[in-house]
Each structure stands twice: as C-alpha cells, then as structure tokens.
Amino acid sequence: MKIEQENIFGIVGRAMRELRNAKMHKEAKELGEAIQGAQSYELACKMVEDYLALIPAVSEEEVNAEWDRHWAGEEE
C-alpha cells in the first residue's frame, strides 16, 4: 500500500483491512490502538508501514489456489 499525504485515519483503516484480509486480526487491533499514541503524522505512517511489513508475501499460485477452493466450496 502506497502511503501518500492524506488523512491518517483513512490510511490506518485501509491498513487494518489489509491485515484482517491476511487473517491478522490481532495485529489489526494492535495497530488501531497503537496509532492513537502516535505523536506525529510521520510516526503514524511509519507504524502503518511496520505493521504492513508483517503480512507474508503470497505467490500468484497460492492466490489462484485459494480462489479455486473458494469457488469449489472448500474454504478453510
């Protein structure tokens, strides 16, 4: 996710959604709580970047396999 000069709450909301999509609900909640203590916009953006870096990289093959399972009704 590219962070540009915009409302920090919009950035955090998108970052939390990305974390939840990666099944990292605990980290999404932590980010939401931690961001409240950020002393500056730059620090808040750094916190978002740090949390997003925790999301494991997923290959295109893994994504395709997940969609195949989804459409076959074999979700985990």
Contacts in CASP RR format, 6 or more apart in sequence:
PFRMAT RR
TARGET T0000
AUTHOR 0000-0000-0000
METHOD contacts of the structure
MODEL  1
MKIEQENIFGIVGRAMRELRNAKMHKEAKELGEAIQGAQSYELACKMVED
YLALIPAVSEEEVNAEWDRHWAGEEE
1 11 0 8 1.000
1 14 0 8 1.000
1 15 0 8 1.000
1 18 0 8 1.000
1 48 0 8 1.000
1 52 0 8 1.000
3 11 0 8 1.000
3 45 0 8 1.000
3 48 0 8 1.000
3 49 0 8 1.000
8 35 0 8 1.000
8 38 0 8 1.000
8 41 0 8 1.000
8 44 0 8 1.000
8 45 0 8 1.000
11 44 0 8 1.000
11 45 0 8 1.000
11 48 0 8 1.000
12 31 0 8 1.000
12 32 0 8 1.000
12 35 0 8 1.000
12 44 0 8 1.000
12 48 0 8 1.000
15 28 0 8 1.000
15 31 0 8 1.000
15 48 0 8 1.000
15 51 0 8 1.000
15 52 0 8 1.000
16 28 0 8 1.000
16 31 0 8 1.000
16 32 0 8 1.000
17 28 0 8 1.000
18 52 0 8 1.000
18 55 0 8 1.000
19 25 0 8 1.000
19 27 0 8 1.000
19 28 0 8 1.000
19 31 0 8 1.000
19 51 0 8 1.000
19 52 0 8 1.000
19 54 0 8 1.000
19 55 0 8 1.000
20 28 0 8 1.000
22 55 0 8 1.000
22 56 0 8 1.000
24 54 0 8 1.000
24 55 0 8 1.000
27 51 0 8 1.000
27 54 0 8 1.000
30 51 0 8 1.000
31 47 0 8 1.000
31 48 0 8 1.000
31 51 0 8 1.000
34 47 0 8 1.000
35 44 0 8 1.000
35 47 0 8 1.000
35 48 0 8 1.000
38 44 0 8 1.000
38 47 0 8 1.000
69 75 0 8 1.000
69 76 0 8 1.000
END
